[in-house]
Amino acid sequence: MDIYHIIRRPLVTEKGTYQSKQSHGVTASRPGRGGAYSFEVHPEANKIEIRNAIEKIYNVKVEAVRTSVHRGKYRRHRFKSGMTRHWKKAVVVLRPEFHIDLF
C-alpha cells in the first residue's frame, strides 16, 4: 500500500488541537514525549505502516502509535435506512523535538 493512501486526512478537532500542544519532559518514571496528532487512516493499515508513512510524509520521528476502529452507525433519512461508513483513527505521538505545523 502506498504511503499516501495509508494517511487519509488529519483530524483537526478541539481535542486534537489540545493534545498536539501537550507534551512533557523527561521524569524519573517516564521518558519525554512531544504532542499527539490524530489522523484518519486506511482501515487495513497497521501501526508499523502508519509510523513509516507519518515519518516519510511529515519528516518527523514517531514515538508511539495508538489506533481505534470506529464502526458505522445505522441512520434513517425519510423512508430509507442506511449505514455510515466504518473508519480507523490513529493517534501518533512524536518525539519531544518534533512537531507538525498542521494543527
DOMIKE-648256 format. One line per field, with one value per residue (C-alpha): residue number from 1; residue in one letter; x, y, z. Coordinates in nm, 3 decimals. Layout:
BEGIN
seq <- c(NUM ...)
type <- c(a ...)
x <- c(X ...)
y <- c(Y ...)
z <- c(Z ...)
//
This chain:
BEGIN
seq <- c(1 2 3 4 5 6 7 8 9 10 11 12 13 14 15 16 17 18 19 20 21 22 23 24 25 26 27 28 29 30 31 32 33 34 35 36 37 38 39 40 41 42 43 44 45 46 47 48 49 50 51 52 53 54 55 56 57 58 59 60 61 62 63 64 65 66 67 68 69 70 71 72 73 74 75 76 77 78 79 80 81 82 83 84 85 86 87 88 89 90 91 92 93 94 95 96 97 98 99 100 101 102 103)
type <- c(m d i y h i i r r p l v t e k g t y q s k q s h g v t a s r p g r g g a y s f e v h p e a n k i e i r n a i e k i y n v k v e a v r t s v h r g k y r r h r f k s g m t r h w k k a v v v l r p e f h i d l f)
x <- c(0.000 0.129 0.213 -0.021 -0.312 -0.243 -0.292 -0.630 -0.659 -0.561 -0.840 -0.845 -1.074 -1.067 -0.941 -0.678 -0.552 -0.527 -0.338 -0.095 0.005 0.052 0.399 0.614 0.981 1.182 1.096 1.221 0.921 0.860 1.052 0.987 0.744 0.606 0.248 -0.011 -0.165 -0.470 -0.530 -0.790 -0.609 -0.686 -0.881 -0.633 -0.321 -0.127 0.077 0.411 0.278 0.122 0.451 0.653 0.402 0.396 0.777 0.819 0.537 0.597 0.972 0.936 1.024 0.732 0.748 0.415 0.101 -0.245 -0.529 -0.904 -1.170 -1.496 -1.788 -2.054 -2.393 -2.737 -2.909 -3.250 -3.341 -3.704 -3.811 -3.469 -3.228 -2.857 -2.530 -2.246 -1.902 -1.651 -1.322 -0.999 -0.835 -0.465 -0.316 0.054 0.284 0.603 0.941 0.991 1.200 0.946 0.605 0.366 0.251 -0.095 -0.259)
y <- c(0.000 0.348 0.584 0.848 0.600 0.500 0.852 0.981 1.312 1.481 1.513 1.877 1.896 2.078 1.769 1.704 2.061 2.038 1.706 1.842 2.122 1.887 1.744 1.662 1.637 1.351 1.242 0.957 0.738 0.817 0.941 1.273 1.296 1.550 1.620 1.370 1.415 1.230 1.112 0.916 0.620 0.330 0.059 -0.214 -0.019 -0.144 0.056 -0.003 0.118 0.424 0.504 0.479 0.689 0.971 0.975 0.998 1.244 1.493 1.430 1.367 1.085 0.890 0.757 0.571 0.495 0.424 0.307 0.262 0.138 0.333 0.127 0.285 0.370 0.299 0.619 0.690 0.962 0.991 0.641 0.495 0.349 0.311 0.292 0.541 0.418 0.243 0.427 0.395 0.661 0.676 0.893 0.947 1.061 1.233 1.266 1.586 1.771 1.733 1.882 1.905 2.251 2.146 2.189)
z <- c(0.000 -0.090 0.200 0.057 0.066 0.427 0.569 0.451 0.636 0.963 1.218 1.329 1.632 1.964 2.142 1.875 1.891 2.270 2.251 1.994 2.232 2.531 2.585 2.885 2.959 3.097 3.452 3.668 3.584 3.214 2.911 2.743 2.454 2.213 2.118 1.994 1.649 1.518 1.161 0.972 0.818 0.585 0.773 0.675 0.777 1.079 1.328 1.156 0.820 0.986 1.163 0.839 0.644 0.903 0.927 0.549 0.475 0.759 0.814 1.190 1.431 1.580 1.935 1.959 1.756 1.901 1.677 1.714 1.474 1.454 1.330 1.112 1.261 1.124 1.009 0.862 0.618 0.525 0.420 0.362 0.610 0.562 0.741 0.772 0.675 0.900 0.958 1.152 1.368 1.455 1.729 1.665 1.948 1.835 1.999 2.204 1.946 1.661 1.580 1.285 1.176 1.054 1.393)
//
